[in-house]
């Protein structure tokens, strides 16, 4: 979907975000997005590990 954004597109998105949210809110938004991605990654990692454990149990 966004495979052809390129550097100019990213700069445009960053400038628009700066205008819309302001310089004080951007670090908070970035922090929140980072924490959300970290939680999502940990959750999916846990699900994958649970699936591997279940597969091992069924093979025995």
PQR file with spaces between the fields and no chain letter, atoms N, CA, C, O and H, PARSE charges and radii, in Angstrom:
ATOM       1  N    UNK     1       0.820   -1.189    0.000 -0.4000 1.5000
ATOM       2  CA   UNK     1       0.000    0.000    0.000 -0.0000 2.0000
ATOM       3  C    UNK     1       0.865    1.254    0.000  0.5500 1.7000
ATOM       4  O    UNK     1       0.659    2.143   -0.826 -0.5500 1.4000
ATOM       5  N    UNK     2       1.827    1.338    0.911 -0.4000 1.5000
ATOM       6  CA   UNK     2       2.677    2.516    1.006 -0.0000 2.0000
ATOM       7  C    UNK     2       4.091    2.223    0.518  0.5500 1.7000
ATOM       8  O    UNK     2       5.043    2.836    1.001 -0.5500 1.4000
ATOM       9  H    UNK     2       1.994    0.616    1.582  0.4000 1.0000
ATOM      10  N    UNK     3       4.246    1.319   -0.409 -0.4000 1.5000
ATOM      11  CA   UNK     3       5.577    0.916   -0.823 -0.0000 2.0000
ATOM      12  C    UNK     3       6.301    1.976   -1.649  0.5500 1.7000
ATOM      13  O    UNK     3       7.522    1.911   -1.784 -0.5500 1.4000
ATOM      14  H    UNK     3       3.473    0.821   -0.802  0.4000 1.0000
ATOM      15  N    UNK     4       5.583    2.944   -2.202 -0.4000 1.5000
ATOM      16  CA   UNK     4       6.211    3.953   -3.060 -0.0000 2.0000
ATOM      17  C    UNK     4       6.202    5.336   -2.436  0.5500 1.7000
ATOM      18  O    UNK     4       6.091    6.331   -3.152 -0.5500 1.4000
ATOM      19  H    UNK     4       4.590    2.996   -2.092  0.4000 1.0000
ATOM      20  N    UNK     5       6.317    5.424   -1.110 -0.4000 1.5000
ATOM      21  CA   UNK     5       6.282    6.735   -0.458 -0.0000 2.0000
ATOM      22  C    UNK     5       7.577    7.490   -0.729  0.5500 1.7000
ATOM      23  O    UNK     5       7.538    8.612   -1.234 -0.5500 1.4000
ATOM      24  H    UNK     5       6.407    4.616   -0.528  0.4000 1.0000
ATOM      25  N    UNK     6       8.701    6.910   -0.410 -0.4000 1.5000
ATOM      26  CA   UNK     6       9.979    7.559   -0.626 -0.0000 2.0000
ATOM      27  C    UNK     6      10.282    8.626    0.410  0.5500 1.7000
ATOM      28  O    UNK     6       9.467    8.896    1.293 -0.5500 1.4000
ATOM      29  H    UNK     6       8.733    5.999    0.001  0.4000 1.0000
ATOM      30  N    UNK     7      11.442    9.224    0.301 -0.4000 1.5000
ATOM      31  CA   UNK     7      11.904   10.247    1.245 -0.0000 2.0000
ATOM      32  C    UNK     7      11.031   11.510    1.194  0.5500 1.7000
ATOM      33  O    UNK     7      10.651   12.014    2.251 -0.5500 1.4000
ATOM      34  H    UNK     7      12.104    9.005   -0.416  0.4000 1.0000
ATOM      35  N    UNK     8      10.702   12.037    0.014 -0.4000 1.5000
ATOM      36  CA   UNK     8       9.857   13.248    0.002 -0.0000 2.0000
ATOM      37  C    UNK     8       8.500   13.022    0.665  0.5500 1.7000
ATOM      38  O    UNK     8       7.995   13.909    1.354 -0.5500 1.4000
ATOM      39  H    UNK     8      11.012   11.627   -0.845  0.4000 1.0000
ATOM      40  N    UNK     9       7.915   11.866    0.470 -0.4000 1.5000
ATOM      41  CA   UNK     9       6.633   11.562    1.093 -0.0000 2.0000
ATOM      42  C    UNK     9       6.741   11.496    2.601  0.5500 1.7000
ATOM      43  O    UNK     9       5.864   11.991    3.310 -0.5500 1.4000
ATOM      44  H    UNK     9       8.325   11.146   -0.089  0.4000 1.0000
ATOM      45  N    UNK    10       7.817   10.885    3.104 -0.4000 1.5000
ATOM      46  CA   UNK    10       8.020   10.815    4.553 -0.0000 2.0000
ATOM      47  C    UNK    10       8.217   12.195    5.156  0.5500 1.7000
ATOM      48  O    UNK    10       7.697   12.490    6.232 -0.5500 1.4000
ATOM      49  H    UNK    10       8.530   10.484    2.528  0.4000 1.0000
ATOM      50  N    UNK    11       8.963   13.034    4.465 -0.4000 1.5000
ATOM      51  CA   UNK    11       9.175   14.402    4.952 -0.0000 2.0000
ATOM      52  C    UNK    11       7.848   15.149    4.994  0.5500 1.7000
ATOM      53  O    UNK    11       7.572   15.872    5.951 -0.5500 1.4000
ATOM      54  H    UNK    11       9.385   12.795    3.591  0.4000 1.0000
ATOM      55  N    UNK    12       7.026   14.979    3.964 -0.4000 1.5000
ATOM      56  CA   UNK    12       5.721   15.630    3.933 -0.0000 2.0000
ATOM      57  C    UNK    12       4.845   15.155    5.090  0.5500 1.7000
ATOM      58  O    UNK    12       4.177   15.966    5.731 -0.5500 1.4000
ATOM      59  H    UNK    12       7.250   14.391    3.187  0.4000 1.0000
ATOM      60  N    UNK    13       4.842   13.866    5.360 -0.4000 1.5000
ATOM      61  CA   UNK    13       4.056   13.322    6.472 -0.0000 2.0000
ATOM      62  C    UNK    13       4.546   13.887    7.800  0.5500 1.7000
ATOM      63  O    UNK    13       3.733   14.257    8.648 -0.5500 1.4000
ATOM      64  H    UNK    13       5.385   13.207    4.840  0.4000 1.0000
ATOM      65  N    UNK    14       5.851   13.958    7.994 -0.4000 1.5000
ATOM      66  CA   UNK    14       6.400   14.497    9.238 -0.0000 2.0000
ATOM      67  C    UNK    14       6.057   15.973    9.412  0.5500 1.7000
ATOM      68  O    UNK    14       5.735   16.411   10.516 -0.5500 1.4000
ATOM      69  H    UNK    14       6.511   13.658    7.306  0.4000 1.0000
ATOM      70  N    UNK    15       6.124   16.731    8.339 -0.4000 1.5000
ATOM      71  CA   UNK    15       5.781   18.157    8.422 -0.0000 2.0000
ATOM      72  C    UNK    15       4.299   18.332    8.756  0.5500 1.7000
ATOM      73  O    UNK    15       3.944   19.173    9.582 -0.5500 1.4000
ATOM      74  H    UNK    15       6.386   16.376    7.442  0.4000 1.0000
ATOM      75  N    UNK    16       3.442   17.546    8.121 -0.4000 1.5000
ATOM      76  CA   UNK    16       2.012   17.630    8.426 -0.0000 2.0000
ATOM      77  C    UNK    16       1.728   17.237    9.873  0.5500 1.7000
ATOM      78  O    UNK    16       0.910   17.873   10.539 -0.5500 1.4000
ATOM      79  H    UNK    16       3.731   16.863    7.451  0.4000 1.0000
ATOM      80  N    UNK    17       2.395   16.200   10.361 -0.4000 1.5000
ATOM      81  CA   UNK    17       2.201   15.797   11.751 -0.0000 2.0000
ATOM      82  C    UNK    17       2.661   16.902   12.696  0.5500 1.7000
ATOM      83  O    UNK    17       2.013   17.163   13.709 -0.5500 1.4000
ATOM      84  H    UNK    17       3.059   15.684    9.820  0.4000 1.0000
ATOM      85  N    UNK    18       3.770   17.548   12.372 -0.4000 1.5000
ATOM      86  CA   UNK    18       4.266   18.648   13.192 -0.0000 2.0000
ATOM      87  C    UNK    18       3.277   19.806   13.214  0.5500 1.7000
ATOM      88  O    UNK    18       3.053   20.415   14.260 -0.5500 1.4000
ATOM      89  H    UNK    18       4.297   17.336   11.548  0.4000 1.0000
ATOM      90  N    UNK    19       2.685   20.110   12.063 -0.4000 1.5000
ATOM      91  CA   UNK    19       1.707   21.206   11.998 -0.0000 2.0000
ATOM      92  C    UNK    19       0.440   20.849   12.764  0.5500 1.7000
ATOM      93  O    UNK    19      -0.096   21.679   13.499 -0.5500 1.4000
ATOM      94  H    UNK    19       2.867   19.615   11.213  0.4000 1.0000
ATOM      95  N    UNK    20      -0.042   19.621   12.596 -0.4000 1.5000
ATOM      96  CA   UNK    20      -1.311   19.216   13.213 -0.0000 2.0000
ATOM      97  C    UNK    20      -1.179   19.072   14.730  0.5500 1.7000
ATOM      98  O    UNK    20      -2.008   19.596   15.474 -0.5500 1.4000
ATOM      99  H    UNK    20       0.393   18.947   11.998  0.4000 1.0000
ATOM     100  N    UNK    21      -0.152   18.371   15.192 -0.4000 1.5000
ATOM     101  CA   UNK    21      -0.045   18.052   16.615 -0.0000 2.0000
ATOM     102  C    UNK    21       0.833   19.020   17.397  0.5500 1.7000
ATOM     103  O    UNK    21       0.684   19.136   18.614 -0.5500 1.4000
ATOM     104  H    UNK    21       0.522   17.946   14.588  0.4000 1.0000
ATOM     105  N    UNK    22       1.726   19.704   16.737 -0.4000 1.5000
ATOM     106  CA   UNK    22       2.616   20.633   17.426 -0.0000 2.0000
ATOM     107  C    UNK    22       3.841   19.927   17.982  0.5500 1.7000
ATOM     108  O    UNK    22       3.836   18.711   18.175 -0.5500 1.4000
ATOM     109  H    UNK    22       1.847   19.610   15.749  0.4000 1.0000
ATOM     110  N    UNK    23       4.886   20.696   18.237 -0.4000 1.5000
ATOM     111  CA   UNK    23       6.152   20.085   18.680 -0.0000 2.0000
ATOM     112  C    UNK    23       6.087   19.497   20.091  0.5500 1.7000
ATOM     113  O    UNK    23       6.900   18.635   20.426 -0.5500 1.4000
ATOM     114  H    UNK    23       4.890   21.684   18.080  0.4000 1.0000
ATOM     115  N    UNK    24       5.157   19.934   20.916 -0.4000 1.5000
ATOM     116  CA   UNK    24       5.083   19.411   22.283 -0.0000 2.0000
ATOM     117  C    UNK    24       4.410   18.043   22.344  0.5500 1.7000
ATOM     118  O    UNK    24       4.738   17.232   23.211 -0.5500 1.4000
ATOM     119  H    UNK    24       4.497   20.634   20.644  0.4000 1.0000
ATOM     120  N    UNK    25       3.480   17.780   21.440 -0.4000 1.5000
ATOM     121  CA   UNK    25       2.721   16.525   21.465 -0.0000 2.0000
ATOM     122  C    UNK    25       3.418   15.392   20.720  0.5500 1.7000
ATOM     123  O    UNK    25       3.177   14.226   21.033 -0.5500 1.4000
ATOM     124  H    UNK    25       3.214   18.439   20.737  0.4000 1.0000
ATOM     125  N    UNK    26       4.273   15.694   19.747 -0.4000 1.5000
ATOM     126  CA   UNK    26       4.885   14.643   18.939 -0.0000 2.0000
ATOM     127  C    UNK    26       5.690   13.635   19.756  0.5500 1.7000
ATOM     128  O    UNK    26       5.564   12.436   19.506 -0.5500 1.4000
ATOM     129  H    UNK    26       4.469   16.641   19.493  0.4000 1.0000
ATOM     130  N    UNK    27       6.515   14.061   20.724 -0.4000 1.5000
ATOM     131  CA   UNK    27       7.229   13.046   21.512 -0.0000 2.0000
ATOM     132  C    UNK    27       6.289   12.124   22.293  0.5500 1.7000
ATOM     133  O    UNK    27       6.552   10.928   22.423 -0.5500 1.4000
ATOM     134  H    UNK    27       6.618   15.035   20.927  0.4000 1.0000
ATOM     135  N    UNK    28       5.197   12.682   22.808 -0.4000 1.5000
ATOM     136  CA   UNK    28       4.227   11.865   23.538 -0.0000 2.0000
ATOM     137  C    UNK    28       3.561   10.858   22.607  0.5500 1.7000
ATOM     138  O    UNK    28       3.372    9.698   22.972 -0.5500 1.4000
ATOM     139  H    UNK    28       4.983   13.653   22.702  0.4000 1.0000
ATOM     140  N    UNK    29       3.210   11.301   21.413 -0.4000 1.5000
ATOM     141  CA   UNK    29       2.573   10.414   20.442 -0.0000 2.0000
ATOM     142  C    UNK    29       3.547    9.318   20.016  0.5500 1.7000
ATOM     143  O    UNK    29       3.171    8.150   19.922 -0.5500 1.4000
ATOM     144  H    UNK    29       3.364   12.243   21.117  0.4000 1.0000
ATOM     145  N    UNK    30       4.781    9.692   19.763 -0.4000 1.5000
ATOM     146  CA   UNK    30       5.794    8.711   19.382 -0.0000 2.0000
ATOM     147  C    UNK    30       6.027    7.686   20.471  0.5500 1.7000
ATOM     148  O    UNK    30       6.171    6.496   20.193 -0.5500 1.4000
ATOM     149  H    UNK    30       5.086   10.642   19.839  0.4000 1.0000
ATOM     150  N    UNK    31       6.063    8.142   21.702 -0.4000 1.5000
ATOM     151  CA   UNK    31       6.248    7.239   22.838 -0.0000 2.0000
ATOM     152  C    UNK    31       5.080    6.266   22.953  0.5500 1.7000
ATOM     153  O    UNK    31       5.279    5.074   23.189 -0.5500 1.4000
ATOM     154  H    UNK    31       5.946    9.109   21.928  0.4000 1.0000
ATOM     155  N    UNK    32       3.873    6.770   22.788 -0.4000 1.5000
ATOM     156  CA   UNK    32       2.675    5.922   22.875 -0.0000 2.0000
ATOM     157  C    UNK    32       2.657    4.883   21.754  0.5500 1.7000
ATOM     158  O    UNK    32       2.318    3.722   21.984 -0.5500 1.4000
ATOM     159  H    UNK    32       3.711    7.738   22.596  0.4000 1.0000
ATOM     160  N    UNK    33       3.021    5.301   20.548 -0.4000 1.5000
ATOM     161  CA   UNK    33       3.063    4.366   19.424 -0.0000 2.0000
ATOM     162  C    UNK    33       4.128    3.301   19.662  0.5500 1.7000
ATOM     163  O    UNK    33       3.900    2.122   19.391 -0.5500 1.4000
ATOM     164  H    UNK    33       3.297    6.244   20.362  0.4000 1.0000
ATOM     165  N    UNK    34       5.280    3.710   20.165 -0.4000 1.5000
ATOM     166  CA   UNK    34       6.347    2.752   20.460 -0.0000 2.0000
ATOM     167  C    UNK    34       5.939    1.730   21.504  0.5500 1.7000
ATOM     168  O    UNK    34       6.217    0.540   21.354 -0.5500 1.4000
ATOM     169  H    UNK    34       5.464    4.667   20.386  0.4000 1.0000
ATOM     170  N    UNK    35       5.281    2.186   22.564 -0.4000 1.5000
ATOM     171  CA   UNK    35       4.817    1.264   23.599 -0.0000 2.0000
ATOM     172  C    UNK    35       3.764    0.311   23.057  0.5500 1.7000
ATOM     173  O    UNK    35       3.747   -0.869   23.408 -0.5500 1.4000
ATOM     174  H    UNK    35       5.055    3.152   22.686  0.4000 1.0000
ATOM     175  N    UNK    36       2.898    0.814   22.215 -0.4000 1.5000
ATOM     176  CA   UNK    36       1.858   -0.039   21.617 -0.0000 2.0000
ATOM     177  C    UNK    36       2.486   -1.118   20.733  0.5500 1.7000
ATOM     178  O    UNK    36       2.090   -2.283   20.791 -0.5500 1.4000
ATOM     179  H    UNK    36       2.911    1.772   21.930  0.4000 1.0000
ATOM     180  N    UNK    37       3.455   -0.729   19.925 -0.4000 1.5000
ATOM     181  CA   UNK    37       4.130   -1.704   19.074 -0.0000 2.0000
ATOM     182  C    UNK    37       4.885   -2.735   19.898  0.5500 1.7000
ATOM     183  O    UNK    37       4.912   -3.914   19.544 -0.5500 1.4000
ATOM     184  H    UNK    37       3.776    0.217   19.878  0.4000 1.0000
ATOM     185  N    UNK    38       5.495   -2.303   20.990 -0.4000 1.5000
ATOM     186  CA   UNK    38       6.219   -3.223   21.862 -0.0000 2.0000
ATOM     187  C    UNK    38       5.264   -4.244   22.486  0.5500 1.7000
ATOM     188  O    UNK    38       5.570   -5.435   22.534 -0.5500 1.4000
ATOM     189  H    UNK    38       5.473   -1.345   21.277  0.4000 1.0000
ATOM     190  N    UNK    39       4.117   -3.780   22.959 -0.4000 1.5000
ATOM     191  CA   UNK    39       3.126   -4.688   23.538 -0.0000 2.0000
ATOM     192  C    UNK    39       2.600   -5.655   22.488  0.5500 1.7000
ATOM     193  O    UNK    39       2.431   -6.842   22.769 -0.5500 1.4000
ATOM     194  H    UNK    39       3.868   -2.812   22.920  0.4000 1.0000
ATOM     195  N    UNK    40       2.340   -5.162   21.285 -0.4000 1.5000
ATOM     196  CA   UNK    40       1.861   -6.023   20.209 -0.0000 2.0000
ATOM     197  C    UNK    40       2.892   -7.090   19.871  0.5500 1.7000
ATOM     198  O    UNK    40       2.547   -8.257   19.688 -0.5500 1.4000
ATOM     199  H    UNK    40       2.477   -4.198   21.057  0.4000 1.0000
ATOM     200  N    UNK    41       4.147   -6.692   19.787 -0.4000 1.5000
ATOM     201  CA   UNK    41       5.221   -7.635   19.467 -0.0000 2.0000
ATOM     202  C    UNK    41       5.335   -8.701   20.552  0.5500 1.7000
ATOM     203  O    UNK    41       5.476   -9.885   20.245 -0.5500 1.4000
ATOM     204  H    UNK    41       4.427   -5.743   19.935  0.4000 1.0000
ATOM     205  N    UNK    42       5.275   -8.292   21.812 -0.4000 1.5000
ATOM     206  CA   UNK    42       5.353   -9.260   22.905 -0.0000 2.0000
ATOM     207  C    UNK    42       4.160  -10.208   22.895  0.5500 1.7000
ATOM     208  O    UNK    42       4.318  -11.398   23.168 -0.5500 1.4000
ATOM     209  H    UNK    42       5.160   -7.331   22.062  0.4000 1.0000
ATOM     210  N    UNK    43       2.985   -9.708   22.588 -0.4000 1.5000
ATOM     211  CA   UNK    43       1.791  -10.550   22.541 -0.0000 2.0000
ATOM     212  C    UNK    43       1.893  -11.585   21.426  0.5500 1.7000
ATOM     213  O    UNK    43       1.603  -12.762   21.637 -0.5500 1.4000
ATOM     214  H    UNK    43       2.857   -8.741   22.365  0.4000 1.0000
ATOM     215  N    UNK    44       2.303  -11.147   20.247 -0.4000 1.5000
ATOM     216  CA   UNK    44       2.408  -12.086   19.134 -0.0000 2.0000
ATOM     217  C    UNK    44       3.509  -13.101   19.387  0.5500 1.7000
ATOM     218  O    UNK    44       3.390  -14.263   18.997 -0.5500 1.4000
ATOM     219  H    UNK    44       2.539  -10.191   20.075  0.4000 1.0000
ATOM     220  N    UNK    45       4.571  -12.669   20.033 -0.4000 1.5000
ATOM     221  CA   UNK    45       5.654  -13.599   20.369 -0.0000 2.0000
ATOM     222  C    UNK    45       5.145  -14.669   21.335  0.5500 1.7000
ATOM     223  O    UNK    45       5.480  -15.845   21.195 -0.5500 1.4000
ATOM     224  H    UNK    45       4.668  -11.725   20.349  0.4000 1.0000
ATOM     225  N    UNK    46       4.341  -14.261   22.305 -0.4000 1.5000
ATOM     226  CA   UNK    46       3.766  -15.208   23.258 -0.0000 2.0000
ATOM     227  C    UNK    46       2.824  -16.186   22.587  0.5500 1.7000
ATOM     228  O    UNK    46       2.817  -17.370   22.925 -0.5500 1.4000
ATOM     229  H    UNK    46       4.068  -13.306   22.419  0.4000 1.0000
ATOM     230  N    UNK    47       2.027  -15.709   21.640 -0.4000 1.5000
ATOM     231  CA   UNK    47       1.098  -16.578   20.918 -0.0000 2.0000
ATOM     232  C    UNK    47       1.870  -17.608   20.100  0.5500 1.7000
ATOM     233  O    UNK    47       1.507  -18.785   20.080 -0.5500 1.4000
ATOM     234  H    UNK    47       2.032  -14.748   21.365  0.4000 1.0000
ATOM     235  N    UNK    48       2.920  -17.177   19.434 -0.4000 1.5000
ATOM     236  CA   UNK    48       3.724  -18.087   18.621 -0.0000 2.0000
ATOM     237  C    UNK    48       4.366  -19.152   19.503  0.5500 1.7000
ATOM     238  O    UNK    48       4.387  -20.329   19.143 -0.5500 1.4000
ATOM     239  H    UNK    48       3.215  -16.221   19.450  0.4000 1.0000
ATOM     240  N    UNK    49       4.887  -18.742   20.654 -0.4000 1.5000
ATOM     241  CA   UNK    49       5.501  -19.709   21.565 -0.0000 2.0000
ATOM     242  C    UNK    49       4.462  -20.691   22.094  0.5500 1.7000
ATOM     243  O    UNK    49       4.754  -21.879   22.227 -0.5500 1.4000
ATOM     244  H    UNK    49       4.869  -17.786   20.946  0.4000 1.0000
ATOM     245  N    UNK    50       3.258  -20.220   22.398 -0.4000 1.5000
ATOM     246  CA   UNK    50       2.191  -21.103   22.857 -0.0000 2.0000
ATOM     247  C    UNK    50       1.821  -22.119   21.780  0.5500 1.7000
ATOM     248  O    UNK    50       1.580  -23.288   22.080 -0.5500 1.4000
ATOM     249  H    UNK    50       3.020  -19.254   22.290  0.4000 1.0000
ATOM     250  N    UNK    51       1.777  -21.672   20.531 -0.4000 1.5000
ATOM     251  CA   UNK    51       1.465  -22.585   19.436 -0.0000 2.0000
ATOM     252  C    UNK    51       2.536  -23.657   19.290  0.5500 1.7000
ATOM     253  O    UNK    51       2.220  -24.821   19.042 -0.5500 1.4000
ATOM     254  H    UNK    51       1.973  -20.722   20.288  0.4000 1.0000
ATOM     255  N    UNK    52       3.801  -23.274   19.444 -0.4000 1.5000
ATOM     256  CA   UNK    52       4.890  -24.249   19.342 -0.0000 2.0000
ATOM     257  C    UNK    52       4.805  -25.271   20.470  0.5500 1.7000
ATOM     258  O    UNK    52       5.064  -26.455   20.252 -0.5500 1.4000
ATOM     259  H    UNK    52       4.057  -22.329   19.646  0.4000 1.0000
ATOM     260  N    UNK    53       4.450  -24.831   21.657 -0.4000 1.5000
ATOM     261  CA   UNK    53       4.314  -25.750   22.788 -0.0000 2.0000
ATOM     262  C    UNK    53       3.177  -26.734   22.519  0.5500 1.7000
ATOM     263  O    UNK    53       3.317  -27.930   22.779 -0.5500 1.4000
ATOM     264  H    UNK    53       4.240  -23.870   21.833  0.4000 1.0000
ATOM     265  N    UNK    54       2.059  -26.242   22.004 -0.4000 1.5000
ATOM     266  CA   UNK    54       0.916  -27.105   21.685 -0.0000 2.0000
ATOM     267  C    UNK    54       1.282  -28.120   20.605  0.5500 1.7000
ATOM     268  O    UNK    54       0.869  -29.277   20.684 -0.5500 1.4000
ATOM     269  H    UNK    54       1.945  -25.271   21.793  0.4000 1.0000
ATOM     270  N    UNK    55       2.051  -27.704   19.596 -0.4000 1.5000
ATOM     271  CA   UNK    55       2.474  -28.616   18.539 -0.0000 2.0000
ATOM     272  C    UNK    55       3.362  -29.706   19.106  0.5500 1.7000
ATOM     273  O    UNK    55       3.235  -30.872   18.733 -0.5500 1.4000
ATOM     274  H    UNK    55       2.386  -26.764   19.532  0.4000 1.0000
ATOM     275  N    UNK    56       4.270  -29.330   20.015 -0.4000 1.5000
ATOM     276  CA   UNK    56       5.150  -30.310   20.634 -0.0000 2.0000
ATOM     277  C    UNK    56       4.365  -31.337   21.447  0.5500 1.7000
ATOM     278  O    UNK    56       4.699  -32.521   21.447 -0.5500 1.4000
ATOM     279  H    UNK    56       4.373  -28.383   20.318  0.4000 1.0000
ATOM     280  N    UNK    57       3.330  -30.885   22.133 -0.4000 1.5000
ATOM     281  CA   UNK    57       2.492  -31.776   22.945 -0.0000 2.0000
ATOM     282  C    UNK    57       1.722  -32.760   22.058  0.5500 1.7000
ATOM     283  O    UNK    57       1.577  -33.932   22.404 -0.5500 1.4000
ATOM     284  H    UNK    57       3.058  -29.923   22.133  0.4000 1.0000
ATOM     285  N    UNK    58       1.234  -32.279   20.924 -0.4000 1.5000
ATOM     286  CA   UNK    58       0.449  -33.147   20.049 -0.0000 2.0000
ATOM     287  C    UNK    58       1.314  -34.150   19.303  0.5500 1.7000
ATOM     288  O    UNK    58       0.821  -35.207   18.908 -0.5500 1.4000
ATOM     289  H    UNK    58       1.352  -31.327   20.642  0.4000 1.0000
ATOM     290  N    UNK    59       2.579  -33.850   19.100 -0.4000 1.5000
ATOM     291  CA   UNK    59       3.502  -34.753   18.400 -0.0000 2.0000
ATOM     292  C    UNK    59       3.927  -35.910   19.277  0.5500 1.7000
ATOM     293  O    UNK    59       4.286  -36.973   18.771 -0.5500 1.4000
ATOM     294  H    UNK    59       2.979  -32.992   19.421  0.4000 1.0000
ATOM     295  N    UNK    60       3.891  -35.718   20.590 -0.4000 1.5000
ATOM     296  CA   UNK    60       4.357  -36.780   21.502 -0.0000 2.0000
ATOM     297  C    UNK    60       3.369  -37.840   21.689  0.5500 1.7000
ATOM     298  O    UNK    60       3.619  -38.795   22.425 -0.5500 1.4000
ATOM     299  H    UNK    60       3.599  -34.854   21.001  0.4000 1.0000
